[in-house]
Amino acid sequence: MLGFNEAQVREQLTSAVALRPQIEELVDRLLAQRIDSVLLVGSGGTYAQMWPYEYLARRFSKLPIRAANSRELIQSGDAWLGESTLAVFLSVSGTTEDVLAAIDYVKSQGATTVSFTGVPESPIAQEVDHTLTSAPKAWPFDPQLLLLVGAIMHKRGEFPGYESLADELAGLPDAIIEAAKAAEDKAVAFAEANKDTDYHFLIGGGPLWAFTYLYSMCILEEMQWLRTTRVNSAEFFHGSLELLEEDTSVIVFQGEDETRPLTDRAEAFARRISKNVAVFDTRDYELEGFSPENRALIAPIVLDAVMGRVSKHLERVRDHSLDLRRYYRVMDY
């Protein structure tokens, strides 16, 4: 498989789910401190990675748990932020400037800080109160966030499915590697069919809206310099549908949660207009060992692996490195 390092993927996912005991111990300590709010703080891709867990908490918990953009948080503040706040940060490199600035800001307001990163000696890891480290360059951070937010809700008596979820996550490395392998042929076909496509329209909803946003902005735009439109399937019929034409490339991300009918509806309409609709559906992957309810929760991780194969083949057919940047971390801004 092109550019697929199975050993590295296994190491990264295994190290992430192995944090369960540390996360649960930390949650016990934090709840003993009587935290009364949780801010999930990020920038760009890490900000988007927070959204499914704000969404999950909104469904189950009465504890205020919400995502915050790091730079916006510094500028606007937050009424919840204070000495009883837990602020959570993510960074692959541990050096993201906006995140570092946000850590300083929330600490000045008395918040307790936690980071997930793969670089324990990094500035972000050193600045927070609690650092939980996985293998280097580990991505995505969804397993850690599932465990952290899930454990908080579970300890509060709000998420009875936590134990089964945490147990099943032990099988995540195998399930994700097999999903990536199963996606290879479809990834090749999509890349070959769209090697000259310069505009994509992406649709996703519920817990997959975050991945829709992330893949549109961080991969197709940042890494491939392609123009995109991204829309939540619940909002599809309120404006963005007017951009569809017969040859528009439409990418649909479909999961197995309660919002599936909303994405089905958007897909059905898109197919009436466009002849180029590609659906990436987690139902197409075996995910051995995961119950139906937990399949829905790991959908962002599954699609990250699946679309990772698409990204590698787009890189190949377009002869455009995923590492190439014109402005991001190249120019001062």
N, C-alpha and C positions, 0 to 999 in steps of 0.2 A: 504493500500500500504506500502510495506516494507520500513522503514526509510524515509518516506515522511511526512514532517511537512508542511501541506498546509497553516496554519496560518503564519508560518515564511516566506515561499516563497511569500505569498501575501504581507506581511509587507515589505519585502526587495524590491520587484519590485515596489510596490506602492510608497515607499520612493524615489526610483530612478527616476521614471517618474515625481514625484512631484517637482523635482528640476528644472523643465522647466523655471519658472519665474526667478529664481536666475541665471540660466545659460544664459538666454537671456539678462538679465541686465548686467551680467559680460561681455558678448560678445560685447555689445554696448560700454562699458568702454574700453575694450581692443582694439577695432577697432579705437576708438577715440585717443588711444595712438599710432596709426599707426603701429601696428605689421606687419612685412613683412615676417614672416615665423613661422611655428608651428612645434615643435618637440614633438612627442608622445613617451614618454620615459618609458620603463619598463624592467622587468627581468622575464625570464621564461614565465609563463602563462600570466602575465600582458603585457609582450612584445608582445606575440602572439595576445592578444586581441586588440592591436593597429592596426594590419595589415588591417582589413577590412575597416578602416576609412582612412588609407593612400590610399587604393584601391579606395574607394568612392571619395576621393578628387582628385585623379589622373584622374578620369573620368569627373569631373565637374568643378574643380577649377584651376585657374592659380596661386593661392597662393601656395607657397611651403609648403606642409604639408607632413611630412614623419615620419615613425616610427624609433626609435633608441633604440638599446640595451644599457642599462644604463652603464654597465662596459666597453663596447666597446667605447661608447661615451667619457668616461673619458680618455681612452687611446689614442684614435685617433683624438678626436676633431671633429668639423663639421664647414664647411665654412659658413653655414647659421647662426650659433649661434652668437648672439650678443645682443645689447641693445633693438633691435626691435623684438626679438624672444619671442614667448610664448612657454613654456615648460610644458607639461601636464604629471602628474604622477598618478599611480593607486596603491593601496595597501589595501588588506583586513584587515590586522593587523595594518598597519601604521608603521611597524617596519623593513621592508626589508632593509638589510644593503646596498646592491648595489644601491637601489633607493635613500636612504639617501645620499650616496656618490655622486650620480649623481645630486641631488638637490644642494648640496654644489658647485659642479663644474659649473653648468649652471648659478647659481647666481653669481659666481665669474666672469662670462663673461657678466653679466648685464641683463640676461634674466628675464622675468616675469614668475613666477611659479604658477601653479594651481595643486591641488590634489583632487582626489576623494577617499574617504575612509569611513569606517563605524565607525571609532574611532576618534572623534574630539580632544581628548587629546593626541593622539599618536605623536611620534616624527616627522613623515612625515607631519601630519596635522599642527604641530606647526612650521615647518621649511619653509613652502611655503608662498607665498604672499596671496593666496586665497585658502581656503578649502571649498569644498562642501561635506556635510556629508549625507550619507544614513543610513539605519538601520544597526545594527551590523552584521558583517560577510556577507554583501550583495555581491552576485556574481551571474551572471557576471556583468561587468561594461558597457556592450554594450549600454544599454539605455542612460546612461550619455554621452557616446562618440558619439552616434547618434545625440543627442541633441546639444552637443557642436560643433562638426564639421559641422553638418547640419546648425546650426544657423550662424556660421561664413560664410559659403558659401552663405546662404540665404541673409544675410545682405550685401554681396558683389554683389548680383544680379546673383548668379551662380547656385542656387539650388531652382527652383520654387516649387518643391514638398515638401519643408520643412514644411509648415503649415499643410498640410494634414497628413504628417508623425507624427508631434508632437501631433496633435489632436488624431490620432488613437492610439498613445502610451498609452493614458489614459486607453484603454481596454487591455493593455498588461498582467496585472496580471491574469485576467480571461482566456485569450487565452492560456497563458503558463501553467497554472494549468490544463486546460482541455487537452492540448497536452500531459502533463506528464501522466495523467490518461489513455489517449488513447494508450500510448506507453507501458503500463505495461505488457500486454500479450506477446508482441514481445520481450520485455526485458527479461522476464522469459525464453522464448524459446531460445533466443540467449545464455543466460548464461548457461542453462542446456546443450545445444548442444556443448558449447565450454569450459566446466569446466576444461578439461584436455589439452586444446590448449595452447601451450607455445610460439606461434609466430603468430602475426597478421600483415597483409599488408593493410595499410589504404590509401584511395584515396579521394581527394576532390579538388575543384578548385574555382577560383574567390574569393569572400568574404568568402567562407568556407574553403579555404586552411588554414587559421589561426586556425580554430577549428580542422581541421585534425591534424595539428602539435601539438596543445595543448592536444588533447585527447590521441594521441600517446605517447607524452613525459610525460605529467603531470599526466595522469591517468594510462594508461596501464603500462608504464615503472616505474614511480616514486611510484605510489600507489599500483601496483599489481606485480611489478618486472617481467613483461613479455617483451619479445623481440619483437620489431616492426620494420617495414619499413614504412615510410610515403612518399608519392609522390604527387605532384600537378598534377591534371589530364591533364594539358597542357604539362607536362613533362613526363608523363607516358611512352610514346613510345620511350623515349630516354635513356633507360638503365634499369630502375627498373623492367620492365615487365619480364626480364629474370629470376627473382626470383620466379615467379609463378610456382606452381606444382599442381597436381590434388587435393591434400589435403590441400593446403594453405588456411588459413582463410583470406578472403578479406572483408574488411569493406569499403563500399562506402558511402560518405556523399554527398547528392544531394540537391541542392537548386532550386530556381525559377528565377535566374538571367540570364544574357546574356551568361554566360559560361556553362550553363546546357548541351549543345550539346557536349562539351569537356568531361564532366564527363560521359555522356551517352556512348560515344565512348570507353572510358576506361573500363566502366562496361561491355559493350558487349564483349570486348576482354577477360576480366577476366573470364567471364562465359564460354568462349570456352575452358579454361584451367582448372579452379578450379570448384569443386563440392560444395564448401563452400563459397558462396558469399552472404553477407548480405548487403542490401541497406537500409539506413535510409534517407528518402526523406521527405522534409517539405510539399510536396503536399499531403501527407497522413493525414495531420492534418487540422482541420476546420479553426482555427484562425479567429473566427468570428469578423467582424468589420474591418478587414484589407484588403485594396485594393491590387490588384495583384502586383503593383510596390513596395508597402510597405511590403508585404509578403516577397519579395526577400531581403529587407533590414534587417528584423528581423530574418532571417534564422539562424544566429549563436546562437541567444537566444533560438530559438525553439529546435535546436539540442542539446544545452547544457542541456535543461530540459529532452529531450528524452534519451540522453545518460547518464544522471544522474540516470535514472531508470536502465539502463544496468549496470552501475557501482555498484549500490547497490546489484544487483543480482549476479554479478561476485564476489563481496565480500562474499556473502552468500555461493555460491556453491564451492568457492575455499578456504573458511575458512581463508581468508587473509584480515585483516582489511585495509580499505582505509587510516587509520591514521598511519599505521606502516611504519617506515623509518629505514634504516640502517645507512645512511650517512647525508641526508639533514637535516640541523639544529640539527644534532646529533654530528657530528665531526667538528673540526675546519678545515677550508680550505681557 
